[in-house]
Amino acid sequence: VRTLRNAGAAAITIHGRTAQQGYSKPADWDLIQKVVQEGYEEGFGDIPVVGNGDILTHYEATRRIQESSVDSVMVGRGCLTKPW
């Protein structure tokens, strides 16, 4: 993520799970929160971070934004099964 920021990324979207993990475990929102915190600590707080993973309701979206301090969330698989 640091490389993306240093290269001038306008925003960063991060999923809390790798492709190899598939759906075998929950998304790691602690990791996403760490990315947000490190951005502020390193002077990149102006670059928005969008979190993704296991968001199936608007309640979860709101909670993830509040708890992780991401600027926004992206809904993926959840919108296929539960399109609000």
C-alpha positions in Angstrom: 0.0 0.0 0.0 2.9 2.3 0.8 4.1 1.9 -2.8 0.7 2.9 -4.2 0.6 6.0 -2.0 4.1 7.0 -3.0 3.3 6.5 -6.7 0.5 9.0 -6.4 -2.6 6.8 -6.0 -5.8 8.9 -5.9 -7.6 6.3 -3.7 -7.0 2.7 -2.5 -9.5 -0.1 -2.3 -8.5 -3.0 -0.1 -10.2 -6.4 0.5 -9.5 -8.0 3.8 -9.0 -11.4 2.2 -6.6 -12.8 -0.4 -7.8 -14.6 -3.6 -6.1 -17.8 -2.3 -8.2 -17.7 0.9 -11.4 -17.5 -1.2 -14.4 -17.5 1.2 -12.7 -19.8 3.6 -12.4 -17.2 6.4 -13.9 -13.8 7.2 -12.4 -10.6 5.8 -9.7 -9.1 8.0 -11.1 -5.7 8.9 -8.4 -5.2 11.5 -5.9 -5.3 8.6 -8.0 -2.7 6.7 -8.1 -0.5 9.8 -4.3 -0.8 10.1 -3.9 0.4 6.5 -6.1 3.5 7.3 -4.1 4.2 10.5 -0.8 3.9 8.8 -1.9 6.2 6.1 -2.6 9.0 8.6 0.7 8.2 10.5 2.7 8.5 7.3 1.1 11.7 6.1 -1.2 10.1 3.5 -4.5 10.8 5.3 -5.8 12.7 2.3 -5.9 9.5 0.1 -9.2 7.8 0.6 -9.3 4.1 1.6 -12.3 2.0 0.5 -12.8 -1.2 2.5 -14.3 -4.4 1.1 -15.3 -7.8 2.4 -18.3 -9.5 4.0 -20.7 -6.6 3.8 -24.2 -8.0 3.4 -26.3 -5.3 4.9 -26.3 -1.5 5.2 -25.9 -2.0 9.0 -22.7 -3.8 8.4 -21.5 -1.1 6.0 -22.2 1.6 8.5 -20.5 -0.4 11.3 -17.4 -1.1 9.2 -17.0 2.6 8.3 -17.3 3.6 11.9 -15.0 0.9 13.3 -12.3 0.9 10.7 -12.3 4.6 9.8 -12.4 3.8 6.0 -13.7 6.6 3.8 -16.2 4.3 2.1 -17.0 0.6 1.6 -17.4 -1.4 -1.6 -20.0 -4.1 -1.8 -19.1 -7.1 -3.9 -20.6 -10.6 -3.5 -23.1 -9.3 -0.9 -25.0 -7.4 -3.5 -25.6 -10.5 -5.5 -27.4 -12.3 -2.6 -28.9 -9.4 -0.7 -29.3 -6.3 -2.9 -30.5 -3.8 -0.4 
